Amino acid sequence: MSQNVPECPNLSIGDRFAAPVPSERSESKVPVLSERSESKSRRKTKPLSILHLSSATLVIPYAQYHVPIPAAHPYNPPMSSAAPAHRTLRVRHVTRYSYDQPVARSIHRLHLRPVTDFRQRVLSHTLDIDPDAPRVEFEDVFGNWSARFELNQPYTHLTIAAESIVEVTDTNPFAFALLPIRPASYPLVWMPWERTMLAPYLTPVELPDTQLQELTDYAMSYVRRNNFDLMETLFALNLALYHDFKYTPSCTDLDTTPFQVYLTRRGVCQDFANLFITMARLIGIPARYVCGYLFTGNNHETRAQSDASHAWVQLYIPNIGWKDFDPTNGVLPQTDHVRVAYGRHYRDATPTMGTLYGSSPERMTIEVTVEDANAPVQA
């Protein structure tokens, strides 16, 4: 089965422009040239594993029990000579567009091919476009696999279908945090060359200074209560966004600011990611937006409520590197998350984005399935 994603704040038409001189117009006005992109669907599941370093307690909600670990013996799984375990997932993502009047021409950019690196490997990937069109694949400035194509003949329906089989390596997501990290000051101080390279991920969103100050104070309260330990602070913030903020589909849109989410204490995964990114940057921690998929085991009463595209965060930890945090679910991603694209914000990593030359209203549906590729096929 597949998933419709009606509750997601999708930018189906998005920024619109009027010819011959482009200028921004609202979605309610009739366009001549329009841009649209697809944002993420939001799924919230139980945390898979949470490690409280201060109390040295490992929480495993799946088993519904706590395993206390003496503080004098921090969690450190024994080294094994065996090859690391893997999970193989099959992801299918289908986006359909329809129009009342023919679209004369359109240009599209896609982020649908998952990342390949030492923690994740793409075993196969297919991309089907109807009506068919030549496409070019390239690596964008963020290191993501992108595809671009143009349609130069009028059409009223467009279907973009991607299917990938991805092998995700099972690693201990807390292994990098076994020793405390206490920066000399907050915000963190970076060498000039480091700041130059990380600048896109250190600049917070444009908000009034009073709002940025309140978000800074909120983040710093977690720094102080965790004895200025960086990893304890980040774990605490990740859990706070899970416990203290309510997952509420359709309560926000693409224009909702991180401060509005902070005030209302509700949102969807895109909102929680944006808020975490903003707070991290305000205390000097580089942060970037991650688009991908979440495997839930299809254990809801319907598959349509189980699988989802998803959004979370990567933070750059000094002398460690980029590490994933999922504030929607209060976990550090392991083998249930498939990474597809990174960026400063969702516009850099959105699965589909296009520019349309036409004025017809657009209808968009999204279907996503994520399943264990090695599971027995059900009759």
C-alpha positions as CSV (number, residue, x, y, z in Angstrom):
1,M,0.0,0.0,0.0
2,S,1.0,3.6,-0.4
3,Q,0.7,6.8,1.5
4,N,-1.2,9.9,0.6
5,V,0.2,12.9,2.4
6,P,-2.6,15.4,2.6
7,E,-1.7,16.8,6.0
8,C,1.8,18.0,4.9
9,P,2.4,21.6,4.2
10,N,3.5,21.2,0.6
11,L,4.6,24.1,-1.6
12,S,2.6,22.9,-4.6
13,I,2.7,26.2,-6.5
14,G,4.9,28.2,-4.2
15,D,6.5,31.4,-5.3
16,R,4.9,32.8,-8.4
17,F,6.2,35.2,-10.9
18,A,4.6,37.4,-13.5
19,A,6.1,37.9,-17.0
20,P,8.0,39.7,-18.3
21,V,9.7,41.0,-15.2
22,P,9.7,38.3,-12.4
23,S,8.1,39.4,-9.1
24,E,6.8,37.5,-6.1
25,R,3.0,37.0,-5.9
26,S,0.9,35.1,-3.5
27,E,-0.5,31.7,-4.2
28,S,-4.1,33.1,-4.5
29,K,-3.2,35.2,-7.5
30,V,-3.2,33.8,-11.1
31,P,0.3,33.3,-12.3
32,V,2.0,33.2,-15.7
33,L,5.2,31.5,-14.3
34,S,5.2,29.6,-11.1
35,E,7.6,27.7,-8.9
36,R,6.7,24.7,-6.7
37,S,8.4,22.3,-4.5
38,E,7.5,19.4,-2.4
39,S,8.1,19.5,1.4
40,K,8.2,16.6,3.8
41,S,5.5,14.5,5.3
42,R,5.6,14.2,9.0
43,R,5.6,11.0,11.0
44,K,6.1,10.8,14.7
45,T,6.9,7.5,16.3
46,K,8.1,6.3,19.7
47,P,11.8,6.9,20.4
48,L,13.8,3.9,19.4
49,S,16.6,4.4,21.9
50,I,17.6,7.2,24.2
51,L,20.8,7.4,26.3
52,H,20.8,9.8,29.3
53,L,24.5,10.2,29.9
54,S,24.2,12.1,33.2
55,S,22.2,9.2,34.8
56,A,23.8,6.6,32.6
57,T,20.5,5.0,31.8
58,L,19.6,3.4,28.5
59,V,15.9,3.6,27.7
60,I,14.5,1.1,25.2
61,P,10.7,1.8,24.7
62,Y,10.3,-1.1,22.3
63,A,11.0,-3.5,25.1
64,Q,9.2,-1.3,27.6
65,Y,11.9,-1.5,30.2
66,H,14.9,0.5,31.5
67,V,18.4,-0.9,31.7
68,P,20.4,1.0,34.3
69,I,24.1,1.2,33.7
70,P,26.3,2.2,36.6
71,A,27.7,5.7,36.2
72,A,31.2,4.4,36.8
73,H,30.9,2.1,33.7
74,P,29.6,4.2,30.8
75,Y,27.9,2.4,27.9
76,N,30.6,1.0,25.7
77,P,29.5,-2.1,23.7
78,P,32.3,-4.6,23.2
79,M,34.2,-4.6,20.0
80,S,33.4,-7.4,17.6
81,S,35.3,-8.8,14.7
82,A,32.1,-9.7,13.0
83,A,30.9,-7.6,10.1
84,P,28.4,-4.9,11.1
85,A,24.8,-5.7,10.8
86,H,22.7,-4.0,8.0
87,R,19.1,-3.3,7.3
88,T,18.0,-3.2,3.6
89,L,15.0,-1.0,2.9
90,R,13.0,-0.5,-0.3
91,V,11.7,3.0,-0.7
92,R,9.1,4.1,-3.3
93,H,8.1,7.7,-3.7
94,V,5.5,8.8,-6.2
95,T,4.4,12.4,-6.9
96,R,1.5,13.1,-9.2
97,Y,0.5,16.5,-10.6
98,S,-2.6,17.4,-12.5
99,Y,-3.8,20.6,-14.2
100,D,-7.2,21.8,-15.6
101,Q,-5.4,23.5,-18.5
102,P,-2.3,22.4,-20.3
103,V,1.0,23.5,-18.9
104,A,3.0,24.9,-21.9
105,R,6.5,24.2,-20.4
106,S,8.2,23.3,-17.1
107,I,11.6,22.8,-15.6
108,H,12.1,20.4,-12.7
109,R,14.8,19.6,-10.1
110,L,14.6,16.4,-8.0
111,H,16.3,15.0,-4.8
112,L,15.1,11.4,-4.9
113,R,18.3,9.4,-5.0
114,P,19.5,8.5,-1.4
115,V,22.9,9.4,-0.2
116,T,25.7,6.8,-0.5
117,D,28.5,6.9,2.1
118,F,30.1,4.7,4.8
119,R,26.8,4.4,6.8
120,Q,24.4,4.0,3.9
121,R,24.7,2.4,0.4
122,V,22.3,2.6,-2.5
123,L,22.0,-0.9,-4.1
124,S,19.7,0.2,-6.9
125,H,17.7,3.3,-7.9
126,T,15.2,3.9,-10.7
127,L,13.5,7.1,-11.8
128,D,10.4,7.1,-14.1
129,I,8.9,10.3,-15.5
130,D,5.6,10.4,-17.4
131,P,5.5,12.1,-19.8
132,D,9.0,10.9,-20.5
133,A,11.8,13.5,-20.8
134,P,15.6,13.4,-21.0
135,R,17.1,14.0,-17.6
136,V,20.6,14.8,-16.3
137,E,22.0,13.7,-12.9
138,F,24.5,15.7,-11.1
139,E,26.0,16.5,-7.7
140,D,24.7,19.8,-6.3
141,V,26.7,22.2,-4.2
142,F,25.6,20.5,-1.0
143,G,26.9,17.1,-2.2
144,N,23.4,15.7,-2.9
145,W,22.5,13.6,-6.0
146,S,20.1,15.7,-8.1
147,A,18.2,15.2,-11.3
148,R,17.0,17.9,-13.7
149,F,14.6,17.7,-16.6
150,E,12.5,19.9,-18.9
151,L,9.1,19.3,-20.5
152,N,8.7,21.4,-23.6
153,Q,5.4,20.0,-24.9
154,P,2.0,20.9,-23.3
155,Y,0.7,18.4,-20.7
156,T,-2.1,18.1,-18.1
157,H,-0.7,15.3,-16.0
158,L,2.8,14.6,-14.6
159,T,4.0,11.6,-12.6
160,I,7.4,11.3,-11.0
161,A,8.2,7.8,-9.5
162,A,11.4,6.9,-7.8
163,E,12.3,3.5,-6.2
164,S,15.5,2.8,-4.3
165,I,16.9,-0.2,-2.4
166,V,19.2,1.1,0.4
167,E,21.5,-0.8,2.8
168,V,21.8,1.0,6.1
169,T,24.6,0.0,8.5
170,D,23.7,-0.6,12.1
171,T,26.1,1.4,14.3
172,N,25.9,2.6,17.9
173,P,24.6,6.2,17.5
174,F,26.0,7.2,20.9
175,A,29.5,5.9,20.4
176,F,30.8,9.4,19.6
177,A,29.5,10.8,22.9
178,L,31.2,8.5,25.5
179,L,33.5,11.4,26.7
180,P,32.2,14.8,27.8
181,I,32.7,17.8,25.6
182,R,32.8,21.1,27.4
183,P,33.6,24.0,25.1
184,A,35.5,27.0,26.6
185,S,32.5,29.3,25.8
186,Y,29.1,29.5,24.2
187,P,28.5,30.3,21.4
188,L,31.2,28.0,20.3
189,V,34.3,29.6,18.8
190,W,35.6,28.3,15.5
191,M,38.9,28.9,13.7
192,P,38.5,31.5,10.9
193,W,38.9,28.8,8.1
194,E,36.4,26.6,9.9
195,R,33.9,29.4,10.2
196,T,34.3,30.1,6.5
197,M,33.5,26.6,5.5
198,L,30.6,26.3,8.0
199,A,29.2,29.7,7.5
200,P,26.0,28.6,5.6
201,Y,25.2,26.3,8.6
202,L,26.0,28.9,11.3
203,T,23.7,31.7,10.2
204,P,20.3,31.6,11.9
205,V,17.0,32.4,10.1
206,E,16.1,36.1,9.8
207,L,13.9,37.0,12.8
208,P,13.5,40.1,15.0
209,D,16.4,40.4,17.5
210,T,14.0,40.0,20.5
211,Q,12.8,36.6,19.1
212,L,16.4,35.4,18.5
213,Q,17.4,36.5,22.0
214,E,14.5,34.5,23.5
215,L,15.5,31.4,21.5
216,T,19.1,31.9,22.6
217,D,18.1,32.1,26.2
218,Y,16.0,29.0,25.9
219,A,18.9,27.0,24.4
220,M,21.3,28.4,26.9
221,S,19.1,27.3,29.8
222,Y,19.8,23.7,28.6
223,V,23.5,24.4,28.5
224,R,23.5,25.6,32.1
225,R,21.3,22.8,33.5
226,N,23.6,20.2,31.8
227,N,26.8,21.7,33.3
228,F,27.9,23.2,30.0
229,D,28.5,19.7,28.5
230,L,27.8,19.9,24.8
231,M,26.5,16.4,24.1
232,E,24.3,16.4,27.2
233,T,22.9,19.7,26.1
234,L,22.1,18.5,22.6
235,F,20.5,15.2,23.8
236,A,18.4,17.2,26.2
237,L,17.2,19.6,23.5
238,N,16.4,16.7,21.2
239,L,14.3,15.1,23.9
240,A,12.7,18.4,24.9
241,L,11.4,19.0,21.4
242,Y,9.9,15.4,21.5
243,H,8.4,15.6,25.0
244,D,7.3,19.2,25.3
245,F,6.1,20.0,21.7
246,K,3.0,18.4,20.3
247,Y,3.0,16.7,16.9
248,T,0.0,18.3,15.2
249,P,-0.4,17.8,11.4
250,S,-1.8,20.7,9.4
251,C,-1.2,23.3,12.1
252,T,1.6,25.0,10.3
253,D,2.7,25.9,6.8
254,L,6.0,26.6,5.0
255,D,6.0,30.2,6.2
256,T,5.7,29.2,9.9
257,T,8.8,30.6,11.7
258,P,10.8,28.7,14.4
259,F,9.7,31.3,17.0
260,Q,6.1,30.6,16.2
261,V,6.7,26.9,16.8
262,Y,8.5,27.8,20.1
263,L,5.5,29.8,21.2
264,T,2.7,27.4,20.3
265,R,4.7,24.2,21.2
266,R,3.3,22.3,18.3
267,G,4.1,21.5,14.7
268,V,5.4,18.7,12.4
269,C,8.8,17.3,11.7
270,Q,9.8,20.2,9.5
271,D,9.0,22.7,12.2
272,F,10.8,20.8,14.9
273,A,13.9,20.5,12.6
274,N,13.8,24.2,11.9
275,L,13.6,25.1,15.6
276,F,16.4,22.8,16.5
277,I,18.6,24.2,13.7
278,T,17.9,27.8,14.8
279,M,18.7,27.2,18.4
280,A,21.9,25.2,17.6
281,R,23.2,27.9,15.3
282,L,22.5,30.6,17.9
283,I,24.8,28.8,20.4
284,G,27.5,28.3,17.7
285,I,26.8,24.8,16.6
286,P,26.6,24.3,12.8
287,A,23.3,22.7,11.8
288,R,21.8,21.5,8.5
289,Y,18.4,20.2,7.4
290,V,18.0,16.6,6.3
291,C,15.4,15.2,4.0
292,G,14.8,11.5,3.8
293,Y,12.5,8.6,4.8
294,L,11.5,6.9,8.0
295,F,10.9,3.2,8.3
296,T,8.3,2.5,11.0
297,G,7.9,-1.3,10.5
298,N,4.5,-0.7,8.9
299,N,3.1,-1.5,12.3
300,H,0.2,0.9,12.3
301,E,-3.3,-0.3,11.6
302,T,-2.9,1.0,8.0
303,R,0.3,1.3,5.9
304,A,-0.8,4.8,4.9
305,Q,-0.3,5.9,8.5
306,S,3.0,4.1,9.0
307,D,5.4,5.0,6.2
308,A,6.5,8.6,5.6
309,S,9.0,10.9,4.1
310,H,10.6,12.7,7.0
311,A,12.9,15.6,8.0
312,W,15.5,15.8,10.8
313,V,18.8,17.6,11.7
314,Q,22.5,17.1,11.4
315,L,24.8,19.0,13.8
316,Y,28.5,19.4,13.3
317,I,30.3,18.4,16.6
318,P,33.8,19.7,17.1
319,N,36.5,17.1,16.3
320,I,33.7,14.5,15.5
321,G,31.8,15.6,12.5
322,W,28.1,15.6,11.3
323,K,25.8,13.7,13.6
324,D,22.0,13.0,13.1
325,F,19.3,14.1,15.6
326,D,15.6,13.5,15.1
327,P,13.7,15.9,17.4
328,T,10.3,14.7,16.2
329,N,10.9,11.3,17.6
330,G,13.5,12.1,20.3
331,V,16.1,9.7,18.9
332,L,19.5,9.6,17.2
333,P,18.8,8.0,13.8
334,Q,20.2,4.5,13.3
335,T,18.7,2.0,10.8
336,D,15.2,3.4,10.4
337,H,16.2,6.6,8.7
338,V,17.2,6.9,5.0
339,R,19.1,10.1,4.1
340,V,18.4,11.6,0.8
341,A,19.5,15.3,0.8
342,Y,21.1,18.0,3.0
343,G,20.8,21.7,2.9
344,R,20.7,25.0,4.8
345,H,16.9,24.6,4.9
346,Y,14.1,22.6,3.3
347,R,14.3,24.5,-0.1
348,D,17.8,23.2,-0.6
349,A,16.8,19.5,-0.1
350,T,13.1,19.3,-1.1
351,P,12.3,16.1,-3.1
352,T,10.7,17.9,-6.1
353,M,10.8,21.5,-7.2
354,G,9.7,22.9,-10.5
355,T,9.1,26.1,-12.4
356,L,5.9,26.1,-14.5
357,Y,5.0,28.3,-17.5
358,G,1.3,28.5,-17.3
359,S,-1.6,29.7,-15.1
360,S,-3.6,26.5,-14.4
361,P,-4.2,25.5,-10.8
362,E,-2.2,22.5,-9.7
363,R,-3.2,19.5,-7.7
364,M,-0.5,17.3,-6.1
365,T,-0.6,13.9,-4.4
366,I,2.3,12.1,-2.8
367,E,2.6,8.4,-2.0
368,V,5.4,6.9,0.0
369,T,6.2,3.4,1.0
370,V,9.2,2.2,3.1
371,E,9.5,-1.5,3.7
372,D,12.1,-4.1,4.7
373,A,13.5,-5.4,1.4
374,N,14.3,-8.8,3.0
375,A,10.9,-9.3,4.6
376,P,8.7,-12.2,3.2
377,V,6.3,-11.1,0.6
378,Q,2.8,-11.2,1.9
379,A,0.2,-12.9,-0.3
